[in-house]
């Protein structure tokens, strides 16, 4: 089955149960085109027609805003959990159940969205609530990303080629002459293939190099790090001659304080990231659920508003949730078209891609029945 649902409504026949039975028969009798569920609607306050018309537009905007926040929270959850798919899915729940279960067993939450209030008020509660989630997400994501970024750039310093990586965790105090007024130790990166050349040449690259003072301190797969001792006044000359011979002198001062500070910074960032990870995932989990629940309530409000505007008063319609089979989408549309074409003589399907002057379809196809799509697949995993 697909994770896409069609939320539709049609007017009550003699009873709403009949409307349901008819649709259910039509879509399942010959072949199972879809799995169907009644979509429970509470008795909402209708208000005036004027308000409903305005609300219909506002809800369309609110629907796409809230969907975008739901997707953002889900996507950020995937980023934070570093794309471990199963982990992401088990944290993306609505009210503690998976999304398909929540949608198919939808019950209006009376405590969050009291139905004694006007539709406009209910939609404003949702709008406020989800805008708050959106703002909080921006702040939290920005703090966590900057921490993660700083940690990654410090970690990157400790890997990679000897030409660029930090040498702090490779060298020891004993490798250096530290308190001499005249002598100093340089660190030189030599390609493995040039070890014999280095051994032959280093003592004569400049004057005042201490004979037999070179030591191999560390190797990676391409090159080795050698130390060499010489007089301070010969440094510039030595560096230049080394460069001409394809030996690279690393710019490195042995400074215990600095190295200790770097190590502590790495530990601190790493601890901070671990500390923030748990609470952040919990926040994302709770607020994903909140945003998703709000989104499905908005779909319910839209079905209600649109059904009253199309089918008139008194309120008499059946909301139904269809989960199309993958290969049956086209056939299911045809069956529904046949079943409901009598509702609207003008509605031979108008495709949103056709530009009809004066008809603003806001990118939503138009059918003779009320129709909204709910897609529970919130992202494509890389």
N, C-alpha and C positions, 0 to 999 in steps of 0.2 A: 504493500500500500504506500501511497505517497504521504508526505507529512503536510500536504496542502488540503485545506478544507474549504468548502463553499457554504457560506452562511446565507440561506435564502429565506424568503417568507412568501406565503400566498394567503389570500383571504380565506376566512372560515367558510366552509360550505354550510350545510345545516348545522354541523358542529365542526370545531377545529380538528377533532379526532378524524373526521371524514377526510379533511384536507390532507392530514398526515397519511392515512391509509392509502389514499389515491396515489400520492407521490411515492410512497414506499413500494406499492405494487408496481408502478410504472418503471421504477429504476431497478427492481430486483426480480421481477417475475420471469423474464426470459433468460437474461444473464445478469450476474451481479455487477451492475455498472458502478455501484457505490455502496459504502457502508453508511447507514443513516442513523442519526440520533435526533430526538426532539431537543430543541434548544430552549431551556426554561427561561421564560420572561416573567419578571414580577409585574404587578399592576402599577405602572408608572403614571405620574400626573401628566395629562396631555398639555394643559395650558392653551394659549391661543394659536391660531393658524399662523399669524404673523411671526410669532416667536419661533414656531417650528421651522418656518422657511429659513429664517436667519440662522437658526441652530444647525440646520442641515449643512450649511456651508462651514460653520465653525467646527463642527464635528469632523468634517473631512480633513480640515487642516490639523486638528488635534490628533486624529488617527495617524496621519503620516509622521507628525512630530513624535508621538509616543512610540510608534514602531521604530523610529530611528534611535531613540534612547534605549529601547529594549535590545536592539542589535548592537549598539555601542557597548552596553554593559556586558553582553554575551561575548563580543569580540575581545573586550579588555580582559574578561575572565580567561579566555583562551591564551591571550598574551602572557598573563601573570602565571598561569599554570604551564606555560611554555608548550602549549599545543599538545598536551597528552590527552588525546581525544576522549578516552573513557572517563578520565578525571573531570573533564569539562562537562560532559553529558550528565554525570551524576551530581554536579553542583547546579546545573540549570534546571531548577524545579519551580513549579508554581504551587504555593500552598503545600509543599512537601510531596507533591506527586509529579510524574513526568508531564510534559506539556500536552501531549496528545490526550492523556487521561483527564487533565484539567479541563481542556476545551470540550471534550465529549461529555463530561459530567458537570458542565458549568452550572453553578448556582450563584445567583446574585448575592453579593455580600452586603447585607442590610446594615451592618455596623459601620462599615467604611463609607458606604454610599447610601444614606437613608432615603428611602423612596417617598417619604412624606415631603421631601424638598422638591423644588421645581427642577426640570431637566437642565435648565441653564446653570443653576447652582451646583447640581451634581457634576456637570462637565467642568465647572470652575474648580471644584475640589480636586478633580483628577488632574487638571492642567497644572495647578499649583504644586501638587504632590510630585508630579513627574518632572517639572522644571527644577524643583529642589534636588531631585536625584541627579538630574543632568549637571547642575552646578557643582554638587558634591563630587560627582565622578571626575569632572575636570580638575578640581583641586587635588583630589587624592591621586589621580593618575599622574599629574604633573610632579607631585612630591616623590612618588615611588619611582617614576621614570628617571628623575634626575639622580636619585640615589643609585639606581641600577646602572645608569650611564657612567657615573663616577667610579663605581666599583669595576665595571667592565674595562674602563680605560686604565685603571691601576693594574688590573689583572693582565691586560694585554702587554703592559710594560715588562711583565715577568716571563713572557714567552716570546718566541720568534728568534730571529737571527742574532748572532753575537754582535753584529754591526749596530743593532738598534736597541736590543733588549736591556733592561736594567741589569747591572752587574752585582748589585748589592748582595743578593743571596748566593753568589758564586764565589766571591773572594773573601779572604779572612785577613785579619789584622797582620798576621805574620808574613803575608805576601808583600808587605810594603816596608820601605824605609821611611819612617814618619818624622823623626825629630832631628834630622840632619840639616845643617845650614846649607851644605853644598850638594848633597846627593838627593836623588828622587827616584821613584819607581814609575815607569809608564806601563800601560797595558796595551798590547798590540794584537789585533785579530789577523791571523795568518791562514790562508786557504790550506786545506790538508795536503793538496798536491804540492804546495810550496814549502813544506817543513824543511827539506834539505837546504833549500835556498836561504831560508831564514837563519838556520844554524850557521851556514857558511858566512852570511853577510852582516849579521846584526852588529858585531863588534866594530865593524869598520864603516857603518852607515854615517857616523859623524865622529868627531873626536870625543874623547872623554867618556866612552862607554866602558863600564866595568866589565872586564873579561869574564867569561863563563857565568854571567849573572842571569841568564835567561832561564825561566822555568815554565813548563806547560801547566796551566792552572785548571783548564776546563776545555772540553771538546763538545761540539754538537755535530750533526752529520756532515756539515760542509767544512767547518774550520775549527781552529783551536785558539784559545786565549793565552798568550804568553806574557810574562812579566819581563821587564829588563831594567837594569839600574844604570843611571848615568848622572853626570854633573848637570845641575840645573841650567847652567849657562849654555849647554849644548842642546837644550830641548827643541828650539825652533828648527835648527839645522837637521836634527835627527828626524823630526816629523816630516819635513819636506822630502828628505832622501827616502824615508820609509814609503811615502806616498808614491814616489817615482817607481818603487819596486813592488807596488801593489800590496803593501802591508798597511793596515789601517790602525792608526793610533787612536784609541778611544779617549774621549775627554772625560776623565774620571778622577775625582779627588776622594780619598778614603775619609769619610766623615761619619763617625759612629752615631752621633746625635741624629743626623739627618736620616741615616738608614733605619734607625730605631723608630723615628717618627713616621717614616713611610710604612714600615711594617705595622705599626699601631693603627695607622689610618686604614690600612687594608683590613685588619681585624675588626676595627670599629664599623666600617661600612658593611662588611660581611655580616656582622652581628645585627646591625640595624636592619639590614634587608630581611634576615631571618625573623626578626622581631615583628616587622611590619607585615610580613607575608600572611601570617595566620589571620589577624584582624582584617586585613584587606580582602582576603578571600571570603571571610564571613560577611563583610559588608556587601561585597558584590553579590553573594548568594541571596542575602535578604532583599537587597534592592532590585535584583533581577526579578525575583518573585513579585515584589510590589509593582514594578513597572509592567510586567507581563499581565498580571491580574487587572491592572488599570486598562491595559490595551484591549483585553477581551471584553471588559465592561463597556468600553467605548464602542466596540463593534455592536454590542447589544443595544446601546443607546441609538446607534445609527439605524439598526434594523427597525427599532421601534418608531423612530422619527419618520423614516422613509415610508414605512408601512402605513402609518396614519396619513401621511401626505398623499400617498397613492391610492390607498383603498378606502379612505374616509372614516367617518365616525358612525356609530360607536366603534371603539377599538375591537376588531374582530379579525385576527390573523393567526396563522401558525408559523412560528420560526423553526427552521429545520437546518440541521447541520449534515452536510454530505461530504464523505471522504471518497473522492473518485479513485477508481482503480487506475493504475498507470496508463494502460492502453485504451482506457474507455472514455477519455476526456471528451473527444469529439462526439461520440455516440450519446453520452450523457447530456451534453448540451442540446442535441437534437430531440431527445426524449422530453426534456424539460420545456423546450420550445413548443413542442406539440401539445404538451399538457397545459401550458399557460398562455398560449398565444391569444386566446379569447380575452385576456385581461386588458389587452392594449392593441388596438387595431394598427397603430402606427409602428409598433415595435418589431418590424422585421429587423433582425439584429443589426444595430449600428455599431460599427467597429470604431474604436477610439482613434484609429489612425486616419479616418476620413475627416476632412475638415469641413464641417457644415456651418455656414455663417449663422451667427446668432444662437448656436446651440453649444453651450459650454459643458462638455462632458467630463471636465477635469480628469482626463486620461483614464476614465473608467468605462468599460464597455456597458452598453445599455441593453437590458433584457426586459421582457414583459413582467418578470417577477423581480422582487427586491433581491439584490445579490451583492455580497461582499466576500472577498477572499481572505482567508487567514492562513498564513504559511508558517508552520512551526519549525521549518528548517532555517535556522537563523544565520548560518554562514557556511561557506565552503571551506573545509579543512584543506590546508596546503598538502 
